[in-house]
Amino acid sequence: MSTEERQEALSRHGLVETEDGFELTLAGFRKASRRALDFRKQGDPEAARMLALGPSDPLRWEYARCLAIDSFTAEVHQSRI
């Protein structure tokens, strides 16, 4: 994966890379929240607990960030195969 492709993937997943790791954008929060809704529909109790939190709750944002990182990482690994 080239640097340009990596940046495009980060943007697609709503992430920005910083010195301290990854930060979630508002678009990334929305996308991850939709993914969490799918998990909740599948019976995932963690997704249900996180979605019960308010949208401004830092724990919900952290959960969404983890979902975004997970999907970004899967895409990166898949591209290297």
C-alpha positions as CSV (number, residue, x, y, z in Angstrom):
1,M,0.0,0.0,0.0
2,S,1.5,3.3,-1.1
3,T,1.5,6.4,1.2
4,E,-1.2,7.9,-0.9
5,E,-3.4,4.8,-0.7
6,R,-2.8,4.7,3.1
7,Q,-4.0,8.3,3.4
8,E,-7.0,7.5,1.3
9,A,-7.8,4.5,3.5
10,L,-7.4,6.6,6.7
11,S,-9.8,9.2,5.3
12,R,-12.3,6.5,4.2
13,H,-12.3,5.2,7.8
14,G,-12.5,8.6,9.3
15,L,-9.1,8.6,10.9
16,V,-6.3,11.1,11.1
17,E,-2.8,9.9,12.1
18,T,-1.0,12.0,14.7
19,E,2.2,11.6,16.7
20,D,0.2,9.9,19.4
21,G,-1.7,7.5,17.2
22,F,-5.0,7.8,15.5
23,E,-7.7,10.4,16.0
24,L,-11.3,10.0,14.9
25,T,-13.0,12.5,12.7
26,L,-16.7,13.3,13.0
27,A,-17.3,11.4,9.8
28,G,-15.4,8.5,11.3
29,F,-17.5,8.6,14.4
30,R,-20.7,8.5,12.3
31,K,-19.4,5.6,10.2
32,A,-18.3,3.6,13.3
33,S,-21.6,4.3,14.9
34,R,-23.4,2.8,12.0
35,R,-21.1,-0.2,12.2
36,A,-21.9,-0.5,16.0
37,L,-25.6,-0.5,15.1
38,D,-25.0,-3.5,12.9
39,F,-23.2,-5.2,15.7
40,R,-26.0,-4.4,18.1
41,K,-28.5,-6.0,15.6
42,Q,-26.3,-9.1,15.7
43,G,-26.7,-9.2,19.4
44,D,-23.3,-7.7,20.5
45,P,-23.8,-6.6,24.1
46,E,-20.7,-4.2,24.0
47,A,-22.1,-2.4,21.0
48,A,-25.5,-2.1,22.7
49,R,-23.8,-0.6,25.9
50,M,-21.8,1.9,23.9
51,L,-24.7,3.0,21.8
52,A,-26.7,3.6,25.0
53,L,-24.2,6.3,25.9
54,G,-24.7,9.8,24.7
55,P,-23.0,10.9,21.5
56,S,-20.7,13.3,23.4
57,D,-19.6,10.6,25.9
58,P,-15.8,10.1,25.6
59,L,-16.2,6.4,26.1
60,R,-18.5,6.1,23.1
61,W,-16.0,8.1,21.0
62,E,-13.2,5.8,22.1
63,Y,-15.3,2.7,21.2
64,A,-16.0,4.3,17.7
65,R,-12.2,5.0,17.3
66,C,-11.4,1.4,18.0
67,L,-14.0,0.2,15.5
68,A,-12.5,2.6,12.9
69,I,-8.9,1.4,13.6
70,D,-10.1,-2.2,13.4
71,S,-11.6,-1.7,10.0
72,F,-8.7,0.4,8.7
73,T,-6.2,-2.3,9.9
74,A,-8.2,-5.0,8.2
75,E,-8.1,-3.1,5.0
76,V,-4.3,-2.6,5.3
77,H,-3.7,-6.2,5.9
78,Q,-6.0,-7.3,3.1
79,S,-4.1,-5.0,0.7
80,R,-0.8,-6.6,1.5
81,I,-1.9,-10.1,0.6
